[in-house]
Amino acid sequence: MMRFWPLGLFLALVGFLYVGLFRDPHEIPSPLIGKPAPGFNLPTLQDPAQKVSREALLGHVYMVNVWASWCVSCRDEHPLLVEFAKQHPMEIYGLDYKDTRPEAMAWLGQLGNPYQAALFDADGRVGIDFGVYGVPESFVVDKKGVIRYKQIGPFTPEALNNTLLPLLQKLNSET
């Protein structure tokens, strides 16, 4: 029996590698899909006295786009979000992650502001609660406050049109 042990280990390893061939290396499943969005109550970037909370957004389908002025990929994604926000009635909340207020304000002033509100997460605690480990990342939250989709990395036109739009139509039609 001991001499078949290496063969069994080898076959198990080959099985794992075979399964890995058919997985998208960019797709990292989020443990938060299907679970309530983390609670937050953050000041807006433009007005620190004004706050937005998760509870205030219940009853709406919205997206949280995690970004930062220091993020190169965010700069690539941002024009797509600006155009998307002009063409589609979706509430997009920007989560400015581990940034400074003056740099983030200048960035939005220069590149445009697609957000219903830009929320300021200077220490990154809310981003960590969302499971963010790199920016940009985006989360679609349904009317009940449940995360239904996570986009890792920048949106592409294909992802916006083929994934996000159908999901938004579905979620907005649900009661």
TORVOZA-456895 format. One record per residue: residue in three letters; x, y negated, z of N, C-alpha, C, O in turn. Coordinates in steps of 0.05 Angstrom, whole numbers, plus 32768, in hexadecimal, padded with zeros to 4 digits. Each point is the difference from the previous one (the first is absolute). Example, Ala and Ser with C-alpha at 12.3 -4.5 7.8 and 13.67 -1.06 7.14 Angstrom:
ALA81088072809C7FEE7FE8800080127FE8800080158000800DSER7FE47FEB7FE580107FE880017FF17FEA800E800A7FEA8004
END
This chain:
MET8010801880007FF07FE8800080117FE780007FF97FEC7FF4MET801E8015801A80117FE88002800C7FF97FE480067FE87FFCARG7FFE802A7FF3800C7FFA7FE67FED7FF27FEE80087FF37FECPHE7FDD800F80197FEC7FF27FF07FFB7FE380097FF37FF17FF2TRP8017800980267FFB7FE5800B800B7FEA7FEE7FF27FED7FFCPRO802780157FFA800A7FEB7FED7FEF7FFE7FE77FFC7FE97FF6LEU7FFA802D80007FEF7FFF7FE87FE67FF180067FF77FF07FF0GLY7FFD801680277FE77FF2800880057FE280037FEF7FF07FF8LEU80278009801580067FE3800380047FF37FE57FF77FE97FFBPHE801780257FF380057FF57FE57FE57FFC7FF17FFD7FEB7FF3LEU7FF18028800F7FE67FFE7FF27FEF7FE9800C7FF37FF27FF1ALA800F800B80297FF17FE9800C800B7FE67FF77FF17FED7FFALEU802980118004800D7FE77FF67FF87FFA7FE37FFA7FEA7FF9VAL8007802B7FF67FF87FFD7FE47FE37FF77FFF7FF97FEF7FEFGLY7FF5801C80227FE47FF880017FFD7FE280067FF07FF27FF3PHE801E800480217FFF7FE48007800A7FEF7FE97FF47FEB7FFALEU8021801C7FFA800B7FF17FE97FED80007FE97FFD7FEB7FF2TYR7FF6802B80097FED80027FEA7FE87FED80047FF77FF27FEEVAL7FFE800E802B7FEA7FEE800680097FE37FFD7FF17FF07FF7GLY8027800A8011800B7FE57FFF80027FF67FE380007FE77FFCLEU8003802A7FF180027FF87FE47FE77FF27FF680017FF07FEEPHE7FE88017801E7FE67FF67FF77FF67FE980107FE97FF87FFDARG80277FFD80157FF77FEA8011800D7FE67FF6801680007FF6ASP7FDB7FEA800C800A7FE67FF880127FF680167FF87FFD8017PRO80227FFE7FE380127FF880157FFA7FE4800B800A7FF98015HIS7FE67FF77FDD7FF97FE6800A7FE7800080127FFA7FED800DGLU7FF8802A7FF37FE88002800F8007800A801C800880178003ILE7FF37FD8801080058008801C7FE57FFE800E7FF57FEA8003PRO8000802D80057FE67FFF800D80007FF0801A801380028010SER7FD87FEE7FF47FFE7FF080187FEE800E80147FEA80097FF9PRO801F7FF980207FEF800C80147FE87FEF80077FED8009800ELEU80137FDE7FE87FEA7FED80077FE880027FED7FEB7FF58006ILE801980187FE37FEA80027FED7FE9800F800E80038016800BGLY7FE57FDE7FF47FE9800C800D7FFD7FF9801D7FEE800A800DLYS80247FE67FFD7FFF7FF8801C7FFB7FE1800280057FF27FEDPRO7FF18005802A7FFC7FE38003801A7FF07FFD801580098009ALA7FE87FE07FEA80177FEE7FFE80087FF7801C7FEF7FFD8011PRO802B80007FF380097FF7801B7FF47FE480067FFB7FF07FEFGLY8001800C802B7FF57FE7800980157FEA7FFD801880058004PHE7FE07FE37FF680127FE97FFE7FF07FE780057FE87FFF7FFCASN80267FEC800C7FF57FE6800480177FED7FFC800E7FF88013LEU7FF780007FD480187FF17FF87FF97FE47FF77FEB7FFB7FF6PRO80287FF3800F7FFC7FE57FF680057FFF7FE2800E80107FF5THR7FE57FDD7FFE80047FFD7FE4801B7FF17FFC80097FF18011LEU800280137FD880197FF37FF97FFD7FE27FFF80117FF1800AGLN7FD980067FEA7FFC7FE37FFC7FF97FF2801A80077FE88003ASP7FEA8025800F7FF67FF380188002801380187FEF80128003PRO80267FEC800D8005801280167FE9800180147FFD8014800FALA7FF27FD77FF27FEA800080127FE880117FF67FF080098010GLN800F7FFC7FD67FEB80117FF5800A801D7FFF801680067FF8LYS7FD9800C80128007801C80017FEC80117FF17FE87FF97FFDVAL8021801E7FF97FF080137FF28003801B800E801780088006SER7FD3800580008001801A800E7FF480167FEF7FF07FFA7FEDARG8016801E80197FF580177FF37FE1800080037FF180057FEDGLU80067FF4802B7FE4800080067FF17FEC7FEE7FE980057FF8ALA80237FE580037FF37FEB7FEF7FFD80097FE37FEF7FF57FF2LEU8020801F80067FFF800A7FE47FEE80187FFC7FFB80087FEALEU7FFA8003802C7FED80167FFE7FE87FF87FEF7FF77FE98002GLY800080297FED7FEA7FFA7FEE80097FF77FE57FF07FFC7FEEHIS802A8000800E800C7FF87FE7801480157FF6800D800D8011VAL7FF47FF77FD5801680107FF580177FEC7FFB7FFC7FEB7FF4TYR801C801B801680167FED7FFC801A80107FFD800280188006MET80127FD97FF1801A800C7FFE80147FF080117FFF7FE78000VAL80138027800D80167FF3800F801980057FEF800880177FFCASN80037FD37FFA801980027FF080177FF6801280017FE98007VAL8011802A7FFF80177FF9801180177FF67FEE8008800E7FEDTRP80017FDA801980147FF37FEF80137FEF80117FFB7FFD8018ALA801A7FF97FDC80127FEE800D800F7FEF7FEB800480097FE9SER80047FDF801F800E7FEF7FEC801B800B7FF9800B7FF87FEBTRP800180198026801A800B7FFA7FFF80197FEF8015800C7FFACYS7FD37FFD7FFF7FFC801A7FF280007FFC7FE27FF07FF17FF5VAL8023801B7FFE80037FFE7FE27FE9800D7FF27FF57FF57FEDSER80038023801C7FE9800E7FF37FE67FF080037FEF80017FEFCYS800E7FF180287FE87FF080047FFF7FEA7FEB7FEA7FF97FF7ARG802C7FFC800180017FEB7FEC7FF6800B7FE57FF37FF27FF1ASP8014802780097FF7800D7FE87FE2800580007FF27FFD7FECGLU8004800B802B7FE3800780037FEE7FE880017FEA80017FF7HIS80207FE980147FF07FE980077FF07FF47FE97FE87FFB8003PRO802480017FE57FEF7FF67FEA7FE980127FF97FEA7FF67FF8LEU80198024800A7FE980127FFB7FEA7FFC80147FE980007FF9LEU801E7FFC80217FEC7FFB80147FF27FE57FFC7FE87FFE8004VAL80277FEE7FF47FF47FE67FFB7FEB80027FEA7FEA7FF68002GLU801E80177FE87FED80047FE97FE9801180087FE97FFA7FF9PHE801C801C80167FEB801280097FEB7FF180117FE880037FFCALA80227FEC80167FEE7FF180127FEF7FED7FF07FE97FFA8008LYS80217FFB7FE27FF17FED7FF07FE9800F7FF17FEA7FF57FFCGLN801B80247FFC7FEE800F7FEF7FEC8011800F7FEB80067FF6HIS801B800280237FF08013800F7FFA7FF5801C80117FF7800EPRO7FD5800B7FF97FF87FF6801B8007801480167FEF800E8009MET802A7FF37FFF800980118016800E7FEF8015800F7FEE7FF9GLU7FEB8018801F800E7FF28016801B800D8003800380178007ILE80127FD97FF5801B80098004800C7FF0801780007FE77FFFTYR800A80278015800D7FF28016801E80077FFF800780188000GLY80097FD47FFF801D80047FFF800A8003801D7FF87FF08011LEU801980237FF3800D8004801A801D7FF97FFC801080107FF7ASP7FF77FD78011801C7FF77FFD8010800D80167FFE7FFA8017TYR801480187FE0800D80138012801D7FF8800580107FFD7FEELYS7FF67FFF802C801B7FF98009800D7FEA7FF0801580047FF4ASP7FDD7FE6800B80087FEA7FEF80017FE680117FFA80018018THR800D7FE97FDC7FFE7FE6800D7FE97FF17FF37FFC80017FE8ARG7FF67FEF80287FEA7FF17FF680077FED7FEA7FF37FFF7FEBPRO80237FF1801780077FED7FEB8007800E7FE57FF77FF77FEBGLU8018801F80168007800E7FE87FE7800D7FF37FFE7FFF7FE7ALA7FF1800C80297FE7800C7FF57FEE7FEB7FF47FF480057FEAMET80097FE580237FEF7FEA7FF5800B7FF67FE67FF17FFB7FEDALA802A80018011800C7FF77FE87FFC80157FE97FFB7FF87FE9TRP80078021801E7FFD80167FED7FE47FFF7FF47FFD80027FE7LEU7FEF7FFC802A7FE47FFF7FF67FFB7FE67FF07FF180007FEDGLY801B7FEA801C7FFD7FE77FF2800C80027FE47FF57FF47FEDGLN8020801A8010800E80027FE67FF280147FEE7FFD7FFB7FE8LEU7FFB801C80237FF780177FEF7FE180027FFF7FF680107FF1GLY7FFC7FE280207FE3800280017FF78010801780108010800BASN7FD77FED7FFD7FF6800D80187FE780107FF87FEA7FF57FFDPRO8019802680017FE980117FF97FEF800880187FEC800E7FFETYR801C7FE9801A7FF5800B80197FE87FEF800A7FFF7FE87FFEGLN7FEE8027800D7FEA7FF4800E800C7FF180187FF87FE98007ALA801B8024800680107FF48015801B800F8001800080197FFCALA80157FD98009801A800C800480048001801E80017FEC800ELEU8003802C7FFC80038005801D801E80018007800F800D7FF1PHE7FF97FE78025801C7FFE80078007801580157FF77FFE8017ASP801980157FE1800980168011801F7FFD8003800F80117FF6ALA7FF97FDB8019801D7FF9800380108017800B801680057FF6ASP7FE08009801E80118016800C7FFA801B7FF3800E80138007GLY7FDF7FEF7FE77FFB80197FF27FF08014800F7FFD80177FF7ARG7FF87FE280207FF1801480107FE7800B7FF27FFB80188001VAL7FF67FD67FF27FE8800A7FF2800880117FE87FF380147FFBGLY80227FE47FF7800A80107FEA8008801C800A7FFA80137FF2ILE80137FEE80258007801A800B7FE780108007800080197FFBASP7FEC7FDA80107FE7800E80067FF3800C7FE77FF480158001PHE80107FDD7FE87FF6800A7FE6801280167FF57FF9800D7FECGLY801E7FF78020801280157FF680127FF67FE9800A80107FF1VAL7FFA7FD6800D80107FF47FEB801E8006800680097FFC8016TYR8004800D7FD6801D80048003800F7FF27FE9801980017FFFGLY7FD97FF27FF0800C7FF07FEA7FEB7FEF7FF47FE880078001VAL80207FE37FF47FED7FEE7FF2800680007FE3801880037FF8PRO7FD57FF97FF77FE47FFD80067FF2801B8004800780147FF5GLU7FE47FEB801B7FEE801680047FE47FF380027FFD7FEA800ASER7FEF80257FED7FE57FF580017FED8016800A800480187FFBPHE7FE77FDF80137FEC8012800C7FE57FF67FF97FFA7FE88003VAL7FF580297FF37FE47FFA7FFA7FEF800A8017800280188008VAL7FEE7FD780047FF0800680177FE27FFD7FF97FF87FEC7FF3ASP7FF8802880147FE47FFF7FF97FF07FEF8013800B7FF58013LYS7FDB800A7FE97FEE7FEF80107FFF8008801E7FF97FF08011LYS800D80297FF48000800A801C801B7FFD800D800380088017GLY80107FEC7FDB801B7FFC800C801280187FFD80148002800FVAL7FE680107FDF801080197FFC80127FFC7FE87FF87FF77FEBILE80218011801980147FFE7FEA7FF980167FEB7FFF80178007ARG7FFE7FE17FE07FF880137FEC801680047FEB7FFF80137FF1TYR80157FDB800E801580037FEC80197FF180097FFE7FEB800DLYS801980207FEC80197FF28006801180007FE7800480157FF3GLN80057FD3800580137FFD7FEA801B7FFB800B80057FED800EILE800E80257FEC801B7FFC800980107FF47FE97FFF800B7FE9GLY800E7FDF801C800E7FF27FEB7FEE7FED7FF17FE87FFE8007PRO80237FF47FE67FF07FEC7FF27FEA800C7FEE800480157FF5PHE7FE67FDD80097FEB80087FEE800A7FFB7FE380107FEE7FFBTHR7FE780237FF380047FFD7FE47FE57FF97FF37FEC8005800DPRO80147FF17FDB7FE67FFB7FF37FEF801A7FFE7FE880008003GLU802680177FF87FF280197FFE7FF38008801B7FE980098001ALA80267FF480157FF58007801A7FE97FEE80087FEC8009800BLEU80157FDD7FEE7FEA7FEE80057FE780087FF17FEA8001800BASN801A80057FDB7FE980067FEF7FF5801C80037FE880058000ASN802A800F80037FF8801C80007FFB800B801C7FF180148002THR80197FE080127FFC800A801C7FF17FEC80117FEB8008800BLEU801E7FE07FF67FF47FED80137FE47FF77FF77FEE80018011LEU800E7FF87FD67FE57FF77FF77FEB801680047FEA7FFA800BPRO801A801F7FEC7FEC801480057FFA8004801E7FE980048008LEU802C7FFC80087FFC8003801D7FEF7FE9800B7FEE80058010LEU80187FE27FE87FF17FE9800A7FE380037FF87FEE7FFA8010GLN800C800E7FD77FE580037FF77FF1801580117FE97FFC8008LYS8025801A7FFD7FF4801580117FFB7FF6801C7FEA8004800ALEU80297FEF80037FFD7FF8801B7FEC7FEA80037FF17FFF8014ASN800D7FEF7FD87FEC7FEA80027FE4800A7FFC7FED7FF38009SER801080247FE97FE5800B7FFC7FF6801080187FE880068002GLU802B8002800F7FF8800F80187FF37FEE801480077FE88003THR7FE68023800C7FF37FF08015800B8005801B7FF77FF48014
END
